[in-house]
Amino acid sequence: MSSTSAVDPIIGRVAERPAALEARSLVFRYGERAALDDVSFSISRGEIFGFLGPNGGGKTTLFRVLSTLVPIQSGAAAMLGYDLAGDTTAVRRKLGVVFQHPSLDGKLTVAENLFHHGHLYGMHGHTLRNKSAAALDRLGLSARSRDLVETLSGGLRRRVELAKALLHDPQLLLLDEPSTGLDPIARRDFSNYLASLREHDGVTVVLTTHHLEEAERCDRIAILDGGRIVAMAPPGELKAAVGGDVLVVHAAAPEQLQRKMLQRLKLKSQVVDGTLRIERPRAHEIVREVIDGFADEIESISLGKPTLEDVFVHLTGHRFLTEPEPTVGPEGPDA
């Protein structure tokens, strides 16, 4: 696998920078179930890239593969020029990882958590103290270095997790649902820290998320559903592809209303999770006509510009699911 210097059939355009992370035809199965099904992508160095999808879509399995927690079953992947199938030690030295579930010891101080993590990378003495101080300063945590982690807010703990991941100066940062448990303000602040890392340190950021707001702040996103990538582009391009506005109609009998709207108004719609969805330019112009024609059958109606959730519905025909992915334990994958 090589840098993407020509038109790449996966990303569909000329990549301006060499690839930091790329995969071709990844497949990963839990028994008969394909958690990843022919997944291919290429991520440029210095990019903030997000894998967006519902629980059960394949994000967690992909994170495990990319973080070298589980071996590749089929396909190929390379990170910063190293083969994920054979150069895992070299990959781990270049990779910083932030897991979805906290990996901090609440009974230790912020500084002690960083020191113990640094020891795992063979750092000691002045080198470890200087790197810890730099990481804490970079994330605005210097004043909290002696605080017990258990006394920190969720947002501050997430920043400590990030400081740990950056301690050994990784070139690529891999994050699994990084804003889990954070309120909207803390989530936005955390995204700002990631953008700063990219701008000032050149770190490539790759994250998984089911938060639409978090995905909006990525340079590009890949939408995962059922273990497959169904779309990959900047968020703005994906929303523009929906085609105009989105009109959502709630009705007691959506299928019946759908037939009537098609017959009387020639309006094409899609029934998704018990609602009627109409995608068309200048959809506001038909709102009054729809209400006047079917007032007794409509419970509510809403109009808006396309969101990433609308993109997902447009591509898959359903909303985000909540079914969890299986996890691998000593007895195999969970049901």
C-alpha positions as CSV (number, residue, x, y, z in Angstrom):
1,M,0.0,0.0,0.0
2,S,1.3,3.4,-0.9
3,S,0.6,7.1,-0.6
4,T,-2.4,8.4,-2.5
5,S,-0.7,10.6,-5.1
6,A,-3.0,9.7,-8.0
7,V,-6.8,9.4,-8.4
8,D,-7.8,6.9,-5.8
9,P,-10.8,4.7,-6.7
10,I,-11.9,4.7,-3.1
11,I,-11.8,8.4,-2.3
12,G,-12.6,9.3,-5.9
13,R,-10.2,12.2,-6.3
14,V,-6.6,13.2,-6.2
15,A,-5.2,13.2,-2.7
16,E,-3.0,16.2,-2.0
17,R,-1.1,14.6,0.9
18,P,0.4,11.1,1.5
19,A,-1.9,8.6,3.2
20,A,-1.7,8.3,7.0
21,L,-4.1,5.4,7.2
22,E,-5.6,3.3,4.4
23,A,-7.4,0.0,4.1
24,R,-8.5,-2.2,1.3
25,S,-11.3,-4.8,1.4
26,L,-11.3,-5.3,5.2
27,V,-13.6,-8.1,6.3
28,F,-14.2,-9.1,10.0
29,R,-16.7,-11.7,11.1
30,Y,-18.2,-12.8,14.4
31,G,-19.3,-16.3,13.4
32,E,-21.6,-15.9,10.5
33,R,-22.1,-12.1,11.1
34,A,-20.0,-9.7,9.0
35,A,-19.2,-6.8,11.3
36,L,-17.0,-5.3,8.5
37,D,-17.8,-6.1,5.0
38,D,-15.4,-5.1,2.2
39,V,-14.4,-1.8,3.9
40,S,-11.9,0.4,2.0
41,F,-10.8,4.0,2.6
42,S,-7.8,6.3,2.5
43,I,-7.1,9.1,5.0
44,S,-4.5,11.8,4.3
45,R,-1.9,13.0,6.8
46,G,-3.1,16.0,8.8
47,E,-6.8,15.2,8.2
48,I,-9.5,15.0,10.8
49,F,-11.6,12.0,9.6
50,G,-14.7,10.5,11.2
51,F,-16.4,7.2,10.9
52,L,-20.1,8.0,11.6
53,G,-22.7,5.4,12.2
54,P,-25.2,3.8,14.6
55,N,-24.4,1.2,17.2
56,G,-24.0,-2.1,15.4
57,G,-22.8,-0.4,12.2
58,G,-19.2,-1.6,12.5
59,K,-17.4,1.3,14.1
60,T,-16.3,-0.5,17.2
61,T,-14.9,-3.5,15.3
62,L,-13.1,-1.2,12.9
63,F,-11.6,0.7,15.9
64,R,-10.3,-2.6,17.3
65,V,-8.7,-3.5,14.0
66,L,-7.1,-0.1,13.4
67,S,-5.8,0.1,17.0
68,T,-4.2,-3.4,16.7
69,L,-6.4,-4.8,19.5
70,V,-7.6,-7.6,17.1
71,P,-5.8,-9.0,14.0
72,I,-7.0,-8.4,10.5
73,Q,-9.0,-11.4,9.3
74,S,-9.2,-10.5,5.6
75,G,-8.0,-7.5,3.5
76,A,-5.1,-5.2,4.2
77,A,-4.4,-2.0,6.1
78,A,-1.4,0.3,6.6
79,M,-0.8,3.1,9.0
80,L,2.0,5.7,8.4
81,G,3.6,3.2,6.0
82,Y,3.5,0.2,8.4
83,D,1.5,-2.9,7.7
84,L,-1.1,-3.4,10.4
85,A,-0.9,-7.1,9.9
86,G,2.8,-7.5,10.6
87,D,4.3,-4.3,12.0
88,T,2.1,-3.8,15.1
89,T,5.0,-2.8,17.4
90,A,6.1,0.0,15.0
91,V,2.4,1.1,14.6
92,R,1.8,1.3,18.3
93,R,4.8,3.6,18.8
94,K,3.4,6.0,16.2
95,L,-0.2,5.7,17.4
96,G,-2.1,7.5,20.2
97,V,-5.4,5.9,21.3
98,V,-8.3,7.2,23.3
99,F,-10.8,4.5,24.2
100,Q,-14.5,5.0,24.6
101,H,-14.4,3.8,28.2
102,P,-12.1,5.7,30.6
103,S,-8.7,4.2,31.1
104,L,-7.7,6.5,34.0
105,D,-7.1,5.6,37.6
106,G,-9.3,7.8,39.6
107,K,-7.3,7.3,42.8
108,L,-4.2,8.8,41.2
109,T,-3.5,12.4,40.4
110,V,-3.5,13.7,36.8
111,A,0.4,13.7,36.8
112,E,0.6,10.2,38.2
113,N,-1.6,8.8,35.5
114,L,0.7,10.3,32.9
115,F,3.8,9.1,34.6
116,H,2.5,5.5,34.7
117,H,1.5,5.7,31.1
118,G,4.9,7.1,30.1
119,H,6.7,4.1,31.8
120,L,4.9,1.8,29.3
121,Y,6.7,3.6,26.5
122,G,10.1,3.4,28.3
123,M,10.1,7.1,29.4
124,H,11.8,8.0,32.7
125,G,13.4,10.9,34.5
126,H,13.7,14.3,32.9
127,T,12.3,13.1,29.6
128,L,9.1,11.9,31.2
129,R,8.7,15.0,33.4
130,N,9.2,17.3,30.4
131,K,6.8,15.5,28.1
132,S,4.2,15.2,30.8
133,A,4.4,19.0,31.5
134,A,4.2,19.8,27.8
135,A,1.1,17.5,27.3
136,L,-0.6,19.0,30.4
137,D,0.2,22.6,29.3
138,R,-1.0,21.9,25.7
139,L,-4.4,20.8,27.1
140,G,-4.7,23.4,29.8
141,L,-4.3,21.0,32.6
142,S,-1.1,22.2,34.3
143,A,-3.0,23.7,37.2
144,R,-4.8,20.4,37.8
145,S,-1.8,18.1,37.7
146,R,-1.9,17.3,41.4
147,D,-5.7,16.8,41.5
148,L,-7.1,13.3,41.9
149,V,-8.7,12.2,38.6
150,E,-11.9,11.2,40.4
151,T,-12.5,14.8,41.4
152,L,-12.5,16.1,37.8
153,S,-15.4,16.8,35.6
154,G,-16.2,14.5,32.6
155,G,-14.7,17.1,30.2
156,L,-11.5,17.4,32.1
157,R,-11.1,13.6,32.4
158,R,-11.4,13.4,28.6
159,R,-8.6,16.0,28.3
160,V,-6.4,13.9,30.6
161,E,-7.1,10.9,28.4
162,L,-6.0,12.9,25.4
163,A,-2.9,14.1,27.2
164,K,-2.0,10.4,27.9
165,A,-2.5,9.5,24.3
166,L,-0.2,12.4,23.2
167,L,2.6,11.7,25.7
168,H,4.8,9.8,23.3
169,D,4.3,12.3,20.4
170,P,2.2,10.1,18.1
171,Q,1.7,11.0,14.5
172,L,-1.8,9.6,14.4
173,L,-4.5,9.9,17.1
174,L,-7.3,7.3,17.1
175,L,-10.4,7.9,19.2
176,D,-13.4,5.7,19.9
177,E,-16.5,7.8,20.6
178,P,-14.4,10.5,22.2
179,S,-17.3,12.7,23.4
180,T,-19.2,9.9,25.1
181,G,-20.6,11.3,28.4
182,L,-19.8,14.9,27.6
183,D,-22.3,17.7,27.6
184,P,-22.6,19.8,24.4
185,I,-20.2,22.5,25.6
186,A,-17.6,20.0,26.7
187,R,-18.0,18.2,23.4
188,R,-17.4,21.4,21.4
189,D,-14.4,22.2,23.5
190,F,-12.9,18.7,23.0
191,S,-13.4,19.1,19.2
192,N,-11.6,22.4,19.4
193,Y,-8.6,20.7,21.1
194,L,-8.5,18.2,18.3
195,A,-8.5,20.9,15.6
196,S,-5.7,22.7,17.5
197,L,-3.6,19.5,17.5
198,R,-4.0,19.2,13.7
199,E,-3.2,22.8,13.1
200,H,-0.2,23.2,15.4
201,D,1.2,19.8,15.6
202,G,0.2,18.2,12.3
203,V,-1.4,15.2,14.1
204,T,-3.8,13.1,12.0
205,V,-7.0,12.6,13.9
206,V,-9.3,9.6,13.2
207,L,-12.4,9.1,15.3
208,T,-15.6,7.0,15.5
209,T,-18.8,8.7,16.5
210,H,-22.6,8.5,16.5
211,H,-22.9,12.2,17.4
212,L,-23.9,14.2,14.3
213,E,-22.4,17.4,15.7
214,E,-19.1,15.8,16.2
215,A,-19.1,14.4,12.7
216,E,-19.9,17.9,11.3
217,R,-16.5,19.1,12.5
218,C,-14.5,16.6,10.6
219,D,-12.8,17.3,7.3
220,R,-14.4,14.1,5.8
221,I,-16.5,11.4,7.2
222,A,-17.3,7.8,6.1
223,I,-20.8,6.6,6.9
224,L,-20.9,3.0,8.2
225,D,-24.1,0.9,8.1
226,G,-24.3,-2.8,8.5
227,G,-20.5,-3.1,8.3
228,R,-20.2,-1.3,5.0
229,I,-19.2,2.2,4.0
230,V,-22.2,3.7,2.2
231,A,-20.8,7.1,1.6
232,M,-17.5,9.0,2.1
233,A,-17.1,12.8,1.6
234,P,-16.9,16.1,3.5
235,P,-20.1,16.7,5.5
236,G,-21.2,19.6,3.4
237,E,-21.0,17.6,0.2
238,L,-23.0,14.7,1.7
239,K,-25.8,17.1,2.8
240,A,-25.9,18.8,-0.6
241,A,-26.3,15.4,-2.3
242,V,-29.7,14.9,-0.5
243,G,-31.2,17.5,-2.9
244,G,-33.0,20.4,-1.3
245,D,-35.1,20.6,1.8
246,V,-36.5,17.7,3.9
247,L,-40.2,17.7,4.8
248,V,-41.2,15.2,7.5
249,V,-44.9,14.4,8.0
250,H,-46.2,12.4,11.0
251,A,-49.5,10.6,10.4
252,A,-51.5,7.8,11.9
253,A,-51.5,5.9,8.6
254,P,-48.4,7.0,6.7
255,E,-48.6,4.4,3.9
256,Q,-52.2,5.4,3.2
257,L,-51.3,9.1,3.2
258,Q,-48.3,8.4,1.0
259,R,-50.6,6.9,-1.7
260,K,-53.0,9.8,-1.5
261,M,-50.3,12.4,-1.8
262,L,-48.8,10.7,-4.8
263,Q,-52.2,10.4,-6.5
264,R,-53.5,13.9,-5.8
265,L,-50.3,16.1,-5.7
266,K,-47.9,13.9,-7.6
267,L,-45.6,14.0,-4.5
268,K,-43.1,11.2,-4.1
269,S,-42.2,10.4,-0.5
270,Q,-40.5,7.7,1.5
271,V,-41.9,6.0,4.6
272,V,-39.2,5.8,7.3
273,D,-39.9,4.6,10.8
274,G,-43.6,5.5,10.6
275,T,-43.1,9.0,9.1
276,L,-43.3,10.4,5.6
277,R,-40.2,12.1,4.2
278,I,-40.2,14.3,1.2
279,E,-36.9,15.5,-0.2
280,R,-37.1,18.3,-2.8
281,P,-35.8,21.9,-3.5
282,R,-37.9,24.7,-2.0
283,A,-40.1,22.2,-0.1
284,H,-41.5,25.1,1.9
285,E,-43.6,26.0,-1.2
286,I,-45.7,22.8,-0.8
287,V,-46.3,22.9,2.9
288,R,-49.6,24.8,2.8
289,E,-50.8,22.6,-0.1
290,V,-50.1,19.5,1.9
291,I,-51.7,20.8,5.1
292,D,-54.8,22.0,3.2
293,G,-55.2,18.8,1.4
294,F,-54.7,16.3,4.2
295,A,-55.3,18.3,7.4
296,D,-57.4,15.6,9.0
297,E,-54.7,12.9,8.5
298,I,-51.6,14.9,9.5
299,E,-50.5,14.9,13.1
300,S,-47.5,17.2,12.7
301,I,-45.2,18.4,10.0
302,S,-41.7,19.8,10.0
303,L,-39.4,21.4,7.5
304,G,-35.6,21.8,7.5
305,K,-32.3,21.8,5.6
306,P,-30.7,18.4,5.2
307,T,-28.7,17.1,8.2
308,L,-26.3,14.2,8.4
309,E,-29.1,12.2,9.8
310,D,-31.1,13.0,6.7
311,V,-28.1,11.8,4.7
312,F,-28.1,8.5,6.6
313,V,-31.8,8.0,6.0
314,H,-31.5,9.0,2.4
315,L,-28.7,6.4,1.8
316,T,-30.0,3.5,4.0
317,G,-33.8,4.0,4.2
318,H,-33.8,3.9,8.0
319,R,-32.7,5.9,11.0
320,F,-29.8,5.3,13.3
321,L,-30.1,1.9,15.0
322,T,-29.4,1.2,18.7
323,E,-28.4,-2.5,18.5
324,P,-25.0,-2.9,20.1
325,E,-22.2,-4.6,18.3
326,P,-21.0,-7.9,19.6
327,T,-17.9,-7.9,21.8
328,V,-15.2,-10.5,21.9
329,G,-14.8,-12.4,25.2
330,P,-13.1,-15.6,26.2
331,E,-16.0,-17.6,24.9
332,G,-16.4,-15.7,21.6
333,P,-18.6,-12.8,20.5
334,D,-21.6,-11.8,22.6
335,A,-25.0,-12.3,21.1
